[in-house]
Amino acid sequence: MTQDSTRPRMTTTAGAPIASNQHTETAGDRGPVLMQDYQLLEKLAHQNRERIPERVVHAKGWGAFGTFTVTHDITQYSCASIFGQVGKTTPMLARFSTVAGEMGAADHERDVRGFALKFYTDEGNWDLVGNNTPVFFVRDPLKFPDFIHTQKRHPRTNLRSATAMWDFWGQVPEALHQVTILMSDRGLPQDPTFMDGFGSHTYSFWNKDGERFWVKFHFKTQQGHRFYTNGEAAEIIGHTREGYQEALFGKIERGEFPRWTMYVQIMPELDAEKTPYDPFDLTKVWPHGDFPLIEVGQFELNRNADNYFAQIEQAAFSPSNKVRGIGYSPDKMLQARVFSYADAHRYRLGTHYEHLPVNAPKCPVHYYHKDGQMNFFGQVTGSTDAYYEPNSRGGATEDPSFAEPPLRLQGVAARQPHRQVIDDYEQPRALHDRVLNDEERARLYRNIAAAMEGADEDVLERVLVHFDRISPAYGAGIRAARAEKADQSIAAE
Ligand code: NDP
């Protein structure tokens, strides 16, 4: 028998052609498998190593490649090269995800969606690792692991626990702004193309004159908002658990490229003291009336990954990836994420995760980190004899023209919130009382009542007090929806 010459020849991982991939090597026709059948051993060993640790949060995801295009000049705020000229394009990658579910979770679950973007700029990768919500559940990173524990499985039952969720939220009322968004229509988008994205944190911009501005990033869907009710989603999950992957992948394969418009809100550096709320508090938005949206550009997703694992599962987004013209802020959650995301990638993917093709910048890279597991690229210092810095052997050197202007800080170092007086009720009140209409509010109450099912009553009483404080109508609406649900359950018995 000869090999089909129209197809590539199968080889070992070391490149030697393989004669048979159908039969293991045995001694005689009934004899045991020989130890020397290394290709069998290697195949089994590789299979054992196919899984890497899934992300602790945002495990289930869907992504695609695309292009960002500048449509409006914002160089007065930022000298980032990506915003350099109107019409400039930058290749990018987006990964959307649910937060709490594991990798096998159904796509159409009510949950916050991750909205992670990697821009391969000509001055390095800029990652904006946000959500489809403008705020988050907690403002202090000390609370983050505890919050996530309440979203994951109970250690004894191995089931999700409504009691744990509401117990935590009832003692952390800053969470109820995000809870309101999650339980509203926007907590269950039909697919990733029908939702907005937000950088969520306050970042900073600086311009060529060294002036700093605080900035929030918004990505408005051009497909419009579409959502499912819990009932509709349950029906879909009965047919498919992969509805988001099918939708995003399918649309891009068919040439229906989804688009988002990028906007920023800009706050002059010294105005941060003047706002009635802490502008660095991740549980707060900046009202549009005070800080209008300024259009910047748009991105389009137009290419599916060729290999999901290599390009989406191994995609490593981190707020630590920032570029000239874009900086951080005193947002405590952002500061902690600068550490925790890169740390997660080192754990999941290995020391050199930034060298994987999907994560590698598309501009020259020169640094002095050395050796380590799976170093497949050698030395990137720019010179063979330059393996330390400073050196006089032609290695890469720093460029002071990229220096960030100093970040102004004030006050004392202490374990305390940034502001002494914090109103955690006002912004969810604006959403509940002013932004949502009657039908949206009714669905919000029903979704909350459904999410409360099975939770201990003492815990729910505590959290309902906070809903009352947001708005008496809010608390009353949830109580009425719970009563209606209880009546329906009795009627069904
Ligand atoms: P505006 O009245 O100017 O705008 C209301 C905002 O709420 C719009 O961005 C709208 O998005 C958004 N929205 C509508 N329905 C929902 C929902 N179910 N879940 C989340 N957002 C929704 O608002 P203000 O800026 O004065 O803020 C009022 C409240 O609106 C805030 O307290 C906050 O809860 C919410 N909000 C504010 C945002 C901001 O950045 N200022 C962003 C998102 C929400 P769209 O335009 O796409 O309809």
Residues whose N, C-alpha, C, O or C-beta is under 5 A from the ligand:
A	BS01	NDP	P134 I181 S184 D185 R186 V285 W286 P287 H288 G289 Q427 P428 A430 L431 V435
